[in-house]
Amino acid sequence: MVAAPTPPNEEERLRTLYSYEILDTMEEQSFDDVCRLAAGLCQTPIALISLLDRSRQWFKARVGLDIRETSRDHSFCAHAILEDERILVVPDARRDARFSDDPLVLTSPHVRFYAGVALEVPDGSRLGTICVIDHVAREFTAEQREHLRALARQVGVLLELRRAQSRMMRVLQQRERLARFVIHDLNNPLAALILNSEAILRDEHMSEDTRRELEQICDQLLYVNRLVKNFQDVAVSDVDALPVRRREVRVRDLVERVLHRVRPSALRLGIELTPVFDGELGRVSVDPDLLERILENLIHNALAFAPQGSAVGVELTRRGREQWRLAVRDQGRGVPEEDRAQIFEPHVSNGARRARSTTRGLGLAFCRMAVEAHGGQIWVEPNLPQGSTFVAEFPERPTPDA
């Protein structure tokens, strides 16, 4: 057995291989599928996707072979990555001096025929091969060569996609950790400020001018508090992870509670809140905390765009026997049709509607997550003759997954 020479760029090649973080990982169907396709197209009992480590070759995918790795000294693939044309074909290993006494030839799996194409990544490194093996000597047709080359390119694409996904996951995990730190550092002082401001407002000897100024400060603190909560849910959760703690509640009572809490802010803006209730809707199974936040976000979004002297409608209605909905109507400039599909995405600005303050979409992004976590859906539609209606529709009974 003649061991393959070490490539001149071996240390750089190994650094590149390790950057893909693929060695010793679990089987993945995308790689297994390519391996099966190679065996079928080349009509061989064995096909492998082999990656060359410093002293071993490890198989990311394999067909017709039980072992996961062998010594690099006994590797056909170590020879294949050195070929100028990136392909090595050995019609009969018993007649090739490099392999005739190789244990893989003399004993199981009794390699006779081998064909392998090097897996070359964008920086030029050859990380391993996709190869096919037979127990009998044979020729390899030109068509089969092209098939194997094409499959090698596909494996290269899979490697790049896999590395990009791993990097993206790391970025998301770092973002989640940062978000948790920021939220933790904001929550305690913000809660203290809100409590202190509310305590000062209870002073009966305060002048009206001072009271109005302090009420505005309280409104802004509560607004920042909502932003922090929305940021927490949008930044570190997804629909599957957002916890839904259901219990039976009278939704009308919940809506009235939110209206009572928000009405002072609306009155200071010169906007009237007008509720409409469907008397047939009784108790439903929801997470009351999430539902209050959904409604509060939708109302504050409407207040941000409604003109002074207008009304914001809040409607609670039944939709047939299986659904009920919350709708919040404003008389602002409306949402352009081309923006409606993306308005619930995080960090999409709604500033084009000319809000009193710039908004960044976290509230609406949270609303979509919370509604969908309940098994419902949310959308925006025109409120004729002017404005927008944000509609959140919920199932009467939760689905098993919601």
FENVENLIN-V746579 format. One record per residue. N is the residue number from 1. RES is the residue in three letters. PSI is psi in whole degrees, 0 to 359 (none if undefined). OMEGA is omega in degrees with one decimal (999 if undefined). Layout:
n res psi omega
N RES PSI OMEGA
N RES PSI OMEGA
This chain:
n res psi omega
1 MET 126 178.6
2 VAL 111 179.5
3 ALA 144 -179.5
4 ALA 143 174.8
5 PRO 155 176.7
6 THR 132 178.6
7 PRO 146 -178.5
8 PRO 336 -179.4
9 ASN 31 -169.2
10 GLU 315 -177.2
11 GLU 319 176.7
12 GLU 320 179.2
13 ARG 318 179.1
14 LEU 320 177.2
15 ARG 319 178.8
16 THR 315 178.7
17 LEU 313 -177.7
18 TYR 333 -179.9
19 SER 341 178.3
20 TYR 349 175.5
21 GLU 49 -174.6
22 ILE 340 -178.5
23 LEU 137 176.6
24 ASP 26 175.1
25 THR 169 -179.3
26 MET 163 174.7
27 GLU 146 179.8
28 GLU 134 -172.0
29 GLN 324 -177.3
30 SER 319 177.8
31 PHE 320 178.7
32 ASP 321 -179.9
33 ASP 317 178.8
34 VAL 321 179.9
35 CYS 315 178.2
36 ARG 322 178.8
37 LEU 321 177.8
38 ALA 315 179.4
39 ALA 320 -179.1
40 GLY 314 -178.1
41 LEU 325 -177.9
42 CYS 357 175.9
43 GLN 53 178.4
44 THR 153 179.6
45 PRO 342 -176.3
46 ILE 137 171.4
47 ALA 142 -175.2
48 LEU 146 163.0
49 ILE 109 -169.4
50 SER 135 176.7
51 LEU 132 -172.7
52 LEU 109 174.1
53 ASP 186 -175.6
54 ARG 318 -175.9
55 SER 11 -178.1
56 ARG 161 166.0
57 GLN 132 -175.8
58 TRP 139 -173.8
59 PHE 113 176.2
60 LYS 323 177.2
61 ALA 149 -177.7
62 ARG 144 173.9
63 VAL 128 175.3
64 GLY 12 179.9
65 LEU 132 -175.1
66 ASP 329 -173.9
67 ILE 153 -178.4
68 ARG 343 -179.1
69 GLU 161 172.7
70 THR 170 175.0
71 SER 142 177.6
72 ARG 334 179.6
73 ASP 335 -179.2
74 HIS 20 -170.5
75 SER 123 168.9
76 PHE 324 -174.4
77 CYS 331 176.9
78 ALA 330 173.9
79 HIS 322 -174.8
80 ALA 323 -177.2
81 ILE 349 179.5
82 LEU 351 -176.6
83 GLU 136 -179.5
84 ASP 321 -178.6
85 GLU 8 176.6
86 ARG 10 179.1
87 ILE 137 176.3
88 LEU 127 176.9
89 VAL 125 177.7
90 VAL 100 -176.8
91 PRO 322 -178.9
92 ASP 105 -175.5
93 ALA 334 -180.0
94 ARG 337 -177.6
95 ARG 7 -179.7
96 ASP 120 -174.2
97 ALA 333 -179.7
98 ARG 334 -170.1
99 PHE 355 -169.4
100 SER 330 178.7
101 ASP 19 177.7
102 ASP 134 177.8
103 PRO 331 179.0
104 LEU 344 176.7
105 VAL 317 -175.2
106 LEU 330 179.9
107 THR 186 -179.5
108 SER 132 17.6
109 PRO 16 175.5
110 HIS 61 -179.5
111 VAL 128 172.0
112 ARG 303 -179.7
113 PHE 140 176.3
114 TYR 138 169.7
115 ALA 127 -179.2
116 GLY 141 176.6
117 VAL 132 -178.3
118 ALA 143 175.2
119 LEU 102 -177.5
120 GLU 128 -178.4
121 VAL 172 -170.9
122 PRO 330 -180.0
123 ASP 5 178.0
124 GLY 353 179.7
125 SER 143 175.9
126 ARG 109 -170.2
127 LEU 340 -177.2
128 GLY 211 -179.0
129 THR 164 156.9
130 ILE 128 -173.3
131 CYS 158 176.0
132 VAL 146 -173.1
133 ILE 144 175.9
134 ASP 158 179.5
135 HIS 356 179.1
136 VAL 150 176.6
137 ALA 145 -177.7
138 ARG 169 174.9
139 GLU 164 -179.6
140 PHE 117 -173.7
141 THR 161 177.4
142 ALA 322 179.5
143 GLU 319 179.2
144 GLN 324 175.8
145 ARG 314 -179.0
146 GLU 322 175.5
147 HIS 314 -176.7
148 LEU 323 176.1
149 ARG 318 180.0
150 ALA 319 179.2
151 LEU 326 175.7
152 ALA 320 177.2
153 ARG 321 178.9
154 GLN 319 177.1
155 VAL 321 176.8
156 GLY 318 177.7
157 VAL 317 179.4
158 LEU 321 177.9
159 LEU 317 179.5
160 GLU 317 179.3
161 LEU 319 -178.9
162 ARG 318 179.8
163 ARG 320 178.4
164 ALA 319 178.3
165 GLN 319 179.1
166 SER 318 179.1
167 ARG 320 179.0
168 MET 319 179.6
169 MET 322 177.5
170 ARG 318 178.5
171 VAL 317 -179.7
172 LEU 320 178.5
173 GLN 321 177.1
174 GLN 320 177.7
175 ARG 320 179.7
176 GLU 316 179.2
177 ARG 316 179.0
178 LEU 317 -179.9
179 ALA 318 -179.0
180 ARG 319 178.3
181 PHE 313 -177.9
182 VAL 314 -178.3
183 ILE 317 179.7
184 HIS 318 -177.4
185 ASP 337 -179.8
186 LEU 324 -169.3
187 ASN 310 -173.7
188 ASN 308 178.6
189 PRO 327 179.7
190 LEU 317 178.2
191 ALA 320 178.8
192 ALA 319 178.6
193 LEU 318 -180.0
194 ILE 314 179.9
195 LEU 317 -179.3
196 ASN 319 -179.9
197 SER 318 179.2
198 GLU 325 177.7
199 ALA 318 179.7
200 ILE 324 -179.5
201 LEU 339 -179.9
202 ARG 357 177.7
203 ASP 115 -176.4
204 GLU 344 -176.1
205 HIS 6 -178.7
206 MET 141 177.9
207 SER 157 -178.8
208 GLU 320 180.0
209 ASP 315 179.0
210 THR 320 179.6
211 ARG 316 179.8
212 ARG 317 179.6
213 GLU 319 179.9
214 LEU 325 176.1
215 GLU 321 177.1
216 GLN 321 177.1
217 ILE 317 178.0
218 CYS 318 178.6
219 ASP 317 -179.0
220 GLN 322 177.5
221 LEU 318 177.9
222 LEU 324 177.3
223 TYR 315 178.7
224 VAL 322 178.2
225 ASN 319 176.9
226 ARG 319 178.9
227 LEU 317 -179.0
228 VAL 315 179.2
229 LYS 316 179.4
230 ASN 318 179.5
231 PHE 319 179.4
232 GLN 313 -176.6
233 ASP 320 -176.9
234 VAL 324 -174.7
235 ALA 327 -171.6
236 VAL 9 -178.8
237 SER 168 165.2
238 ASP 180 -174.3
239 VAL 321 -177.6
240 ASP 331 -175.0
241 ALA 342 -177.8
242 LEU 115 -176.0
243 PRO 135 177.4
244 VAL 112 -178.7
245 ARG 93 -172.4
246 ARG 148 164.2
247 ARG 162 -179.0
248 GLU 123 179.1
249 VAL 156 169.5
250 ARG 109 -174.0
251 VAL 327 179.0
252 ARG 317 178.3
253 ASP 319 179.9
254 LEU 315 -180.0
255 VAL 317 179.4
256 GLU 324 178.1
257 ARG 316 178.8
258 VAL 318 179.1
259 LEU 319 178.7
260 HIS 322 -178.1
261 ARG 326 -173.5
262 VAL 337 -172.5
263 ARG 318 178.9
264 PRO 320 177.7
265 SER 318 179.4
266 ALA 317 -179.2
267 LEU 322 178.5
268 ARG 335 176.5
269 LEU 358 -178.2
270 GLY 31 -177.7
271 ILE 137 179.8
272 GLU 137 174.1
273 LEU 124 -176.5
274 THR 106 179.7
275 PRO 149 172.6
276 VAL 122 -176.4
277 PHE 140 171.9
278 ASP 114 -175.3
279 GLY 344 -177.0
280 GLU 343 -175.3
281 LEU 119 -178.8
282 GLY 244 -176.7
283 ARG 142 178.1
284 VAL 162 -179.0
285 SER 107 -178.8
286 VAL 171 167.1
287 ASP 107 -173.2
288 PRO 325 179.4
289 ASP 314 178.5
290 LEU 318 -178.1
291 LEU 320 176.6
292 GLU 318 -179.6
293 ARG 323 175.8
294 ILE 308 -176.7
295 LEU 318 -179.2
296 GLU 319 177.6
297 ASN 317 -179.0
298 LEU 321 178.8
299 ILE 315 179.6
300 HIS 327 174.7
301 ASN 317 178.5
302 ALA 318 179.4
303 LEU 329 -179.1
304 ALA 337 -174.2
305 PHE 346 -177.7
306 ALA 137 178.4
307 PRO 152 177.7
308 GLN 140 -179.2
309 GLY 359 -180.0
310 SER 184 179.0
311 ALA 147 171.9
312 VAL 121 -179.0
313 GLY 137 176.4
314 VAL 115 -173.2
315 GLU 135 175.7
316 LEU 112 -173.6
317 THR 156 172.6
318 ARG 145 177.3
319 ARG 94 -177.3
320 GLY 206 -177.3
321 ARG 348 -170.6
322 GLU 350 -172.8
323 GLN 157 170.4
324 TRP 161 -174.0
325 ARG 153 168.4
326 LEU 136 176.9
327 ALA 136 177.5
328 VAL 120 -175.9
329 ARG 134 172.3
330 ASP 169 -179.3
331 GLN 35 178.7
332 GLY 207 -175.3
333 ARG 349 -179.6
334 GLY 166 178.4
335 VAL 121 178.5
336 PRO 146 -175.8
337 GLU 323 -176.3
338 GLU 346 -179.6
339 ASP 351 -171.7
340 ARG 326 -176.7
341 ALA 330 -174.1
342 GLN 2 -173.1
343 ILE 340 179.7
344 PHE 6 177.1
345 GLU 146 177.6
346 PRO 141 172.6
347 HIS 14 173.2
348 VAL 122 -175.9
349 SER 138 173.1
350 ASN 15 -174.5
351 GLY 337 -179.5
352 ALA 341 178.6
353 ARG 1 177.8
354 ARG 63 176.0
355 ALA 163 174.9
356 ARG 329 175.4
357 SER 150 -178.3
358 THR 133 177.1
359 THR 155 -175.2
360 ARG 15 170.0
361 GLY 359 -179.3
362 LEU 322 179.6
363 GLY 314 179.9
364 LEU 325 176.7
365 ALA 317 176.1
366 PHE 317 -179.4
367 CYS 315 179.7
368 ARG 315 179.7
369 MET 316 -176.3
370 ALA 321 178.7
371 VAL 313 -178.8
372 GLU 329 176.0
373 ALA 336 175.1
374 HIS 359 -177.1
375 GLY 14 -179.0
376 GLY 193 177.6
377 GLN 157 -177.8
378 ILE 144 179.1
379 TRP 171 175.8
380 VAL 142 179.1
381 GLU 162 180.0
382 PRO 146 173.1
383 ASN 93 -173.9
384 LEU 143 5.1
385 PRO 351 -176.5
386 GLN 141 175.0
387 GLY 194 -176.7
388 SER 153 173.3
389 THR 122 175.1
390 PHE 124 -172.7
391 VAL 127 173.0
392 ALA 120 -176.1
393 GLU 135 -174.4
394 PHE 148 173.2
395 PRO 144 177.8
396 GLU 320 176.5
397 ARG 134 -177.8
398 PRO 143 173.6
399 THR 161 -177.8
400 PRO 328 -177.9
401 ASP 346 -170.4
402 ALA none 999
